[in-house]
């Protein structure tokens, strides 16, 4: 039998067999799950705040449910850089509002539940990169900002099947349609 020593992290012969890395691998799985849940909440909170105008990023008078536009203010007045004209042109368009809000809700829900994490990662990454291009160059760095970091974390979460821990990822993966089309995982 083997046991892991606390000082070296290696396994040694002994009565309690613990495979090397088991504790670390479990900790990493839970860290990935925590990141997935946190990013899911970031997307869901943005959706809820814009939908109801909860007063943090969106004032009550600008709530989507009361006729406000979730894209108009930022895209019309906050976009800068080489894509300013493009984003200004779609600011407040009904199709842009609907796509943005549906995207926030779907990505956030998928991440929180741990289902469709690969699709959520791709669509969330695309949304985040588009948000990054809306404010080029970033305010505090020549090119890097939180949007790119979040997009990279989403890619990582998809690669490690982060929905399986503290989520419904295993149940989702067992569905016939997901087994047939693994990209839905």
Residue pairs with C-beta under 8 A, 6 or more apart in sequence:
1 13
1 14
1 15
1 16
1 17
2 11
2 12
2 13
2 14
2 17
2 18
2 19
3 11
3 12
3 13
3 14
3 15
3 16
3 17
3 18
4 10
4 11
4 12
4 18
4 19
4 20
4 23
5 11
5 12
9 20
10 20
11 18
11 19
11 20
29 160
29 162
29 164
29 165
30 165
30 166
32 156
32 157
32 160
32 162
32 165
33 114
33 162
33 165
33 166
33 167
34 166
35 153
35 156
35 157
35 162
36 111
36 112
36 114
36 117
36 157
36 162
36 163
36 166
36 167
37 111
37 112
37 166
39 111
39 124
39 150
39 153
39 154
39 157
40 107
40 108
40 109
40 110
40 111
40 112
40 113
41 108
41 112
42 108
42 150
43 104
43 105
43 107
43 108
43 111
43 124
44 104
44 105
44 108
44 109
44 112
45 108
46 57
46 104
46 108
47 101
47 104
47 105
47 108
48 54
49 56
49 57
49 58
50 57
50 58
50 63
50 64
50 70
50 101
50 104
51 63
51 64
51 65
51 70
51 101
52 60
52 63
52 65
53 59
53 60
53 61
53 62
53 63
53 64
53 65
53 66
53 68
54 60
58 68
58 70
60 66
61 68
62 68
62 69
62 73
64 70
64 97
64 101
69 91
69 92
69 97
70 97
70 100
70 101
71 90
71 91
71 92
71 93
71 96
71 97
71 100
72 91
72 92
72 97
74 91
74 134
75 87
75 88
75 90
75 91
75 92
75 96
75 134
76 88
76 91
76 92
78 134
78 135
79 87
79 88
79 91
79 134
79 135
80 134
80 135
80 136
81 133
81 134
81 135
81 136
81 137
82 133
82 136
83 133
83 134
83 136
87 134
90 96
100 127
103 123
103 124
103 127
104 127
106 120
106 123
107 120
107 123
107 124
107 127
110 116
110 117
110 119
110 120
111 117
111 120
111 124
111 157
111 163
112 167
113 163
113 167
113 168
114 162
114 163
114 164
114 165
114 166
114 167
114 168
114 169
114 172
115 163
115 167
115 168
115 169
115 171
115 172
116 163
116 172
116 184
116 185
117 157
117 158
117 161
117 162
117 163
117 167
117 169
117 185
118 158
118 183
118 184
118 185
119 183
119 184
120 154
120 158
121 154
121 155
121 157
121 158
122 158
124 150
124 151
124 154
125 151
125 154
125 155
128 147
128 148
128 150
128 151
128 154
129 147
129 148
129 151
131 147
132 138
132 145
132 147
132 148
132 151
135 145
137 143
138 144
138 145
139 145
156 162
157 163
161 169
161 173
161 185
162 169
163 169
163 172
163 185
164 170
164 173
169 185
172 178
172 185
173 179
173 185
177 184
178 184
178 185
